Amino acid sequence: MALFLRELRTRFGEYRLGYVWAVLEPVFHIGLTLVLFGVLMSRVMPDISYPVFLINGVVPWLLFSSVATRSLNAIEANSGLFSYRPVKPIDTLIARSWVESLIFGQVYIVLTVLMWALGDPIRLDDLPLLIVSLLLLLLFSFGFGLVLMIVGDMSKEIAKVVTLALKPLYFVSGIMFSLHSIPEQYHPYILWNPVVHAIELARHAVFHQYDAQHVSLGYLAVSALVMLFVGLVLYRHREEAMLTT
């Protein structure tokens, strides 16, 4: 709990608007995309409100990317705490993942309520599927962040590489477009990405009419467990070295 509160204060304590920045970032992101593509995409996807479509793409992506990027400096930012024996490197990542999930969970609720207040047809056709999809995405993000934390501790240059790699990944994760709008011959190259499955399943959970036949909850679950397993194995072999560093 102490690490969680410390991360929360570190994340927003230096800003005058505090936690409002957590909502402003996705709102600005969604608003800009609506201005650029709203009219066109509303014609391409008449079965689902495009703002709702974006909310279920932008917020999951921000959750994934925030956990991944903030894991890179988790050890360096908390190195002074490792002199206390109960505090381990993995505890810092758990605290950061907890903070990000709390922030973007609240952001998702605020944006959904805002769309409902503005008269958008908000539906939750399958709330359990929505919750499970987002939890599996968080588990995958934690495992991926664990790998990045370990690799980043071994090589400081990895932070720049990851930041650059996430930019093209943004455009192939189905945030601004629907998977069924892409020709099927390209699906095998896109569907390797578990984030695509999480986003498409979230949209299907909100609107059952939304086509999600090409994605799989099972693939998302297996990807999350495999990534978590790889991260934990690497962590077990590198924990002592990270503490020494």
Phi, psi and omega in degrees: 000321180297318177296321179299312180295323178295317179295323180295317179292321179295322183292319188233357185295333184273356180259141180294321180280352175056234187289348178299330180298331179296328179274324184296324182299305179292329178297314178298317180301311182292318180298317179296318180293323178297319179296319185281321189234359188303310184295315181296312186288333178294335176277326181288324183237077183286346185277350183218139177297130182295322174302318177294320176304315181291319180304317181280004172248314184291312184296313175301321179296316180297324176298311180298310184292326180292316178298318182295309185288325181283348177283338186295323181250021182297321181287313181298320183288339183240019185301328181293339181279345185285355174288343174271120187303324181292340184271123179244160179304323181294334179295325180293321179289323176300315179297316180294320178294322178297316179298313182296319180294322177294315182298307186282340170295316178292322178299316180300315180295315181298314182292322179294316178296322178297316178297321178295319180294330180276002176094011179284140182287085180278131177225149174233082185289333182213079182299318178302320179296320179298314182294315181296318181298316181289325177293320177294324176296320177296320178295318176296318180297321179295315178297318178295319178296325178296318177297316180295323179298318181289312180295321179296328177289331179281329182215115182293335181291345183297332180300317179292321180296316181296317179301318179290322183291330181289336182294308176292331178297329177303319186279348179247019180254009175071031182281315183258352182225160178271146181297322182285358173272355179262136178306141187297334181293343179263354182300318180300332180280333182271325187282357173291339184278112181298335180297324177300316180297317181296316182293314181294322178293323177296319179293321178293325179293329179280319178231109181296336179291342181289127185286119178226033185286342182271350182255166187219128174292327178296318178296319179297318180295315180296318179299318180295316181292319179295315180296319178296318179297314178299316179298317181292322178296314178297320181296320180299323181278341186246358186299313182296321179294322179292321179292322178293318178298000000 
